Amino acid sequence: MIARGGICDDFSVMIPFDRVVGIDKHRSDISRMIDNEHGTHIFAIKKLVLRPGCLGELHMARDKQMDSMLLVSDKLMEALSGTGQDSCFSSVDEYNEFLTSI
């Protein structure tokens, strides 16, 4: 990788290609959404509810309905937390608490 004029070999780029329908659009409180024959596109959520087991055997995937939503399995979260990288994860309850604070 080349960054700021130098070469950086101490990191990798992660691009999750898998997509799942994780957001339960009927139980979530969605404030901006397009739902038509081309599919559902969620832009803003007031309260998030996820579909149980939506990741299946995957450990990471983007939500098909909301590209900015990255879903991570508990197993991957625990592995990354073991490296000290745990501040980027939040439970659904913590996420919803954040949404009510903004």
N, C-alpha and C positions, 0 to 999 in steps of 0.2 A: 504494500500500500504506500502511496505517496501522500504525505500530509504536511502542509505548511513548509514546503520546500525540502523536506527530508523524507527518508524512507522509514516506515514503521513496520516492524515485523512482530510486534508484541501483542497483536490482537487480530481477530477475525471478524468478518462481516456476517451477520445472521439474517437470512431472508426466508421467512416461513412461507412456503408455497401452498401448504395445505389450508383449505378453507372448510369451515363447518358452520352450521346454523346453531349458534350458541345462545343468542338472545331470544327469550320468549317474548315475542312482540305482543302477545295478548295479555300477558300479566305484567309486563314492564310499563312504566309511565313514560311514553315517548312523546317528545314535544315537536320534533321535526322528522317527517318520514315521507317517502314516496313509495307507494304500494300499487304497482300496476302489472300489466302482462309481462313486463321484462324482469319482474322480481321486486323485492323489497330493499330499499336503501334507507338506512337510519342515519340521521345526521346529529340528533341531540336527544339525550335521555334525561329524564328527571329522577327516575327510579329504575334500577336495573334488576331484572330477574333472569337467571340463566336456566337453560334446559338441563336437567340432571343427566349426567353421562354424555354430554354433547361432544366431548373430545374422543370418546371411544378408546382406542388403543394409542392414540396420538399423545404426544407430550407438549406440543405447541401447535397452534393454528390461529389464523385470523378468522374473524367472524365474517361470513358471506354477506351479511346484511349491513355491517358497519366495519369498513376496512381498518379504521383506527383502533378497533378492539382486538387486542392480542390476548388469547387465552392460553394459560400455562397449566400443566398438570401439577398436582401436589408433589409428585415425585421429582419433577424437574425443579420446582420451586425450592424444595428442601435441599436438593443438590447444589443449586446456586446460592442459597442462603448459607450453606456450609463454607463458601468462599468469602463470606462477608458482604455479598451483594444481595441484601434483602430489602433495601429501602424502596425498590421499584415495584414490589408486590403489594397488593391489597386484596382483602377478601371482598365479597360482594357487599357486605354490610359496611365496611370501611369506605368502599367506593361510593355507596349511596350517601353516607355521612358527608363525604367530600362534596358530592353534588348539591346537597342542601346548604353547604356553607358558602357556595359561590353565587 
